[in-house]
Amino acid sequence: MKTTHQKINASELHALSSSNVHPANSCFHFSFANYNDPTRMGFGVLRVLNDDNVIPLGGFGGHPHKDMEIISYVIKGKLTHWDSVTKKEETIGRGNVQAISAGSGIWHSEMNKQNDWCRFLQIWVMPAKRGGAVRYNHQQFELSDRENKRLYIVGNPKKKVPRHYINSDVNFYSPELTDSYAAVEFNLKPGRQAYISCVEGSLHIEGYPSLNERDSLELTAAGKVKFSLKGKHAHFIIIDMKRTG
């Protein structure tokens, strides 16, 4: 029987504590930096998903990227961003999303300039082609935008996502369930696959294993997927992409 899904428990993620050389308590979903696991090199075009809890008054200073699509999703606290394209600094909070098309090359920094911790997801996606224009944008979303509904936060250029797209055939959704009677549905089309990660709380997925905080599910079976609460709250992301393999 062909496997149609794989659950990744939070305990299986590679954890790296904050230190003088690393500014965050991090959980790596895939191989990253000095962490190298040949069995966890990505999922389709999804190459990196780091769950970073950045120390107060710390963060990731200026550094370069090229040929990568980079998405940051803030879960807690405030993240201060700077990049060499806009040459501006801005601070974003919970539920806010920023997207960078690194293209031919960009410098950026992601800092926590507050006295409280800042948790955010750092996600890297392989682009459709190398090089090209460099682009940065940011969009603010409120709880009401995603509460008990499937909020579409980032898409590819062919989708109607105001201002917010990346140069790859990938779609991001970020529902947050608070109502025990609510359910969110997602239709995974043939030829597609999805990476589902429970950011906060606990999530029931009809026909599949349930997810607790930081658990994830790799899904390759086409069809309708129904999400509901396992506990009192569930905040999660769905990353939909072309199927590989």
C-alpha positions as CSV (number, residue, x, y, z in Angstrom):
1,M,0.0,0.0,0.0
2,K,1.4,3.4,-1.0
3,T,2.0,5.8,1.8
4,T,-0.1,8.9,1.5
5,H,1.0,10.8,4.6
6,Q,3.8,11.0,7.2
7,K,3.5,12.6,10.6
8,I,6.5,14.4,12.1
9,N,6.3,14.7,15.9
10,A,7.7,17.8,17.6
11,S,10.1,15.5,19.5
12,E,11.6,14.5,16.2
13,L,12.6,18.0,15.2
14,H,16.2,19.0,15.6
15,A,16.3,21.5,18.5
16,L,19.0,24.1,19.0
17,S,19.1,26.3,22.1
18,S,20.0,29.9,22.1
19,S,23.6,30.8,22.8
20,N,26.3,33.4,22.2
21,V,26.5,32.3,18.6
22,H,22.8,31.5,18.0
23,P,20.1,34.1,19.0
24,A,17.1,31.8,19.2
25,N,15.7,28.6,20.6
26,S,15.0,26.9,17.3
27,C,13.3,23.8,16.0
28,F,14.4,22.8,12.5
29,H,11.9,20.8,10.4
30,F,14.6,20.2,7.7
31,S,18.3,20.2,7.4
32,F,19.7,23.6,8.0
33,A,23.2,25.1,8.7
34,N,25.2,22.6,10.8
35,Y,22.2,20.2,11.1
36,N,22.4,17.7,8.2
37,D,20.0,14.8,7.9
38,P,19.9,13.2,4.4
39,T,16.3,12.0,5.1
40,R,15.1,15.6,5.9
41,M,16.3,17.8,3.1
42,G,13.0,19.3,2.3
43,F,9.5,18.4,1.0
44,G,9.0,19.3,-2.6
45,V,10.1,22.9,-3.1
46,L,9.8,23.5,0.6
47,R,13.4,23.6,1.7
48,V,13.5,25.2,5.2
49,L,11.0,25.6,8.0
50,N,12.6,26.9,11.2
51,D,10.5,27.6,14.2
52,D,12.6,30.4,15.9
53,N,12.0,31.9,19.3
54,V,14.4,34.8,19.3
55,I,15.9,36.1,22.6
56,P,15.0,39.7,23.7
57,L,17.3,42.3,22.1
58,G,18.8,39.8,19.8
59,G,18.2,38.3,16.4
60,F,19.7,37.6,12.9
61,G,21.9,40.5,11.8
62,G,22.5,41.6,8.2
63,H,23.3,38.6,5.9
64,P,22.8,37.9,2.2
65,H,20.6,35.5,0.2
66,K,20.0,34.8,-3.5
67,D,17.8,32.4,-5.5
68,M,15.4,31.7,-2.7
69,E,11.9,32.7,-1.7
70,I,11.8,33.5,2.0
71,I,8.6,33.9,4.1
72,S,8.5,35.0,7.7
73,Y,5.3,34.4,9.8
74,V,5.2,36.0,13.3
75,I,3.6,34.0,16.0
76,K,4.4,36.0,19.2
77,G,6.1,39.3,20.0
78,K,7.5,41.7,17.4
79,L,10.1,41.2,14.6
80,T,12.0,44.2,13.2
81,H,13.0,43.7,9.5
82,W,15.5,45.6,7.3
83,D,16.5,44.8,3.7
84,S,18.7,46.3,1.0
85,V,15.8,46.7,-1.4
86,T,13.6,49.0,0.5
87,K,16.4,50.3,2.7
88,K,13.7,50.7,5.4
89,E,13.2,49.2,8.8
90,E,9.7,48.0,9.9
91,T,8.4,46.1,12.9
92,I,5.7,43.5,12.5
93,G,3.7,41.5,15.0
94,R,1.5,38.4,15.5
95,G,-0.1,37.0,12.3
96,N,1.9,39.4,10.1
97,V,3.6,38.0,7.0
98,Q,6.6,39.1,5.0
99,A,7.9,37.6,1.8
100,I,11.3,38.1,0.1
101,S,12.1,37.0,-3.5
102,A,15.9,37.0,-3.1
103,G,16.5,36.6,-6.9
104,S,19.9,37.9,-7.9
105,G,20.8,38.9,-4.3
106,I,19.5,40.7,-1.2
107,W,20.7,41.6,2.3
108,H,18.3,41.6,5.2
109,S,18.2,41.4,9.0
110,E,15.5,40.0,11.3
111,M,15.8,41.4,14.8
112,N,13.9,41.3,18.1
113,K,14.4,44.8,19.5
114,Q,11.9,44.2,22.3
115,N,12.3,43.1,25.9
116,D,10.2,40.0,25.3
117,W,10.8,36.9,23.2
118,C,9.7,36.8,19.6
119,R,8.6,33.6,17.9
120,F,8.4,33.4,14.2
121,L,8.5,30.8,11.4
122,Q,11.3,31.2,8.9
123,I,10.4,29.4,5.7
124,W,12.4,28.9,2.5
125,V,11.0,27.8,-0.8
126,M,12.9,27.0,-4.0
127,P,12.1,29.5,-6.8
128,A,10.7,28.6,-10.2
129,K,13.9,29.9,-11.8
130,R,17.2,31.3,-10.7
131,G,18.1,35.0,-10.8
132,G,15.6,37.7,-11.6
133,A,14.2,40.6,-9.8
134,V,14.5,41.1,-6.0
135,R,11.3,41.8,-4.2
136,Y,10.1,42.4,-0.6
137,N,6.6,43.0,0.7
138,H,4.8,42.7,4.0
139,Q,1.1,42.3,4.9
140,Q,-0.7,42.7,8.2
141,F,-3.4,40.2,9.1
142,E,-5.7,40.4,12.1
143,L,-7.2,37.5,14.1
144,S,-10.6,38.2,12.5
145,D,-9.0,37.5,9.1
146,R,-8.1,33.9,10.0
147,E,-10.3,33.0,12.9
148,N,-12.3,29.8,12.1
149,K,-11.5,30.3,8.4
150,R,-8.8,29.4,5.8
151,L,-6.9,32.6,5.4
152,Y,-4.8,32.7,2.2
153,I,-1.6,34.6,3.1
154,V,0.9,34.0,0.3
155,G,0.6,32.6,-3.2
156,N,2.2,32.3,-6.6
157,P,2.0,35.2,-9.2
158,K,-0.9,33.5,-11.0
159,K,-3.1,33.7,-7.8
160,K,-5.1,36.8,-6.8
161,V,-3.2,37.6,-3.6
162,P,-3.0,41.4,-3.2
163,R,0.7,42.4,-3.2
164,H,1.8,39.2,-1.6
165,Y,3.3,36.5,-3.8
166,I,6.5,34.6,-4.3
167,N,8.1,33.3,-7.5
168,S,7.1,29.7,-6.9
169,D,4.0,27.6,-7.4
170,V,3.2,27.4,-3.6
171,N,0.2,28.6,-1.6
172,F,0.2,29.4,2.1
173,Y,-2.8,29.4,4.4
174,S,-3.0,30.2,8.1
175,P,-6.2,29.3,9.9
176,E,-6.8,29.7,13.6
177,L,-9.6,27.7,15.2
178,T,-11.2,29.0,18.4
179,D,-14.8,27.6,18.0
180,S,-15.3,24.0,19.0
181,Y,-18.1,23.8,16.4
182,A,-16.0,25.3,13.6
183,A,-14.2,23.4,10.8
184,V,-11.9,24.4,8.0
185,E,-11.6,22.5,4.8
186,F,-8.9,22.3,2.2
187,N,-9.0,20.5,-1.1
188,L,-5.7,19.0,-2.1
189,K,-5.8,18.7,-5.8
190,P,-4.3,15.8,-7.9
191,G,-0.6,16.3,-8.6
192,R,-0.2,18.5,-5.4
193,Q,1.2,17.8,-1.9
194,A,0.9,19.7,1.3
195,Y,2.9,20.3,4.5
196,I,0.7,21.0,7.5
197,S,2.2,22.3,10.7
198,C,0.4,23.0,14.0
199,V,1.9,26.2,15.3
200,E,-0.1,26.4,18.5
201,G,-2.7,24.3,20.3
202,S,-3.9,20.9,19.1
203,L,-5.6,20.0,15.8
204,H,-7.9,17.2,14.7
205,I,-7.6,16.2,11.0
206,E,-10.3,13.9,9.8
207,G,-8.9,10.6,8.5
208,Y,-5.3,11.5,9.5
209,P,-3.3,11.6,12.8
210,S,-4.0,14.6,15.0
211,L,-1.3,17.2,15.6
212,N,-0.2,18.9,18.8
213,E,2.0,22.0,19.0
214,R,4.9,21.8,16.5
215,D,3.8,18.5,15.1
216,S,3.5,18.3,11.3
217,L,2.0,16.2,8.5
218,E,3.3,15.6,5.1
219,L,0.3,14.8,2.8
220,T,0.3,13.5,-0.7
221,A,-3.2,12.1,-1.1
222,A,-5.5,14.2,-3.2
223,G,-8.9,15.0,-1.7
224,K,-10.7,17.1,0.8
225,V,-9.1,17.6,4.2
226,K,-11.2,18.7,7.2
227,F,-9.6,20.4,10.2
228,S,-11.3,20.9,13.6
229,L,-10.2,21.4,17.2
230,K,-8.7,18.7,19.3
231,G,-8.5,20.9,22.3
232,K,-9.5,24.6,22.9
233,H,-7.3,26.3,20.3
234,A,-5.5,25.4,17.1
235,H,-3.3,27.7,15.0
236,F,-1.7,26.1,11.9
237,I,-0.3,26.6,8.5
238,I,-1.0,24.7,5.3
239,I,1.7,24.9,2.6
240,D,0.4,23.6,-0.8
241,M,2.7,22.9,-3.7
242,K,3.3,20.8,-6.8
243,R,3.9,17.1,-6.0
244,T,7.3,15.7,-6.5
245,G,8.4,12.0,-6.6
